[in-house]
């Protein structure tokens, strides 16, 4: 099976606030032939972990990297790495993503 993940599946996998849902999320990812994760889902994932769960940024970054290291994950890695670089430097993941994509589209200066 080839799947695209919603933010909620990523959250259940990492947060572990519901053991049954965490197990289901892990099994779903393990059984899938391909797991597509959009940049938008990761932007929302970071926001929810930061704002709702108060997870430290280094831990958020590590969580994303653990997910990306899974054998069957397909994602826009250059854009995600740009977001992670900004997050790791203390900035906003989404700003890093937007700035990177804007530059790819021809923008020279990121304005927020």
Secondary structure, 3 states (H helix, E strand, C coil): CEEECCHHHHHHHHHCCCHHHHHHHHHHHHHCCEEECCHHHHHHHHHHHHHCCCCCHHHHHHHHHHHHCCCCEECCHHHHHHHHHHHHCCCCHHHHHHHHHHHHCCCCCCCC
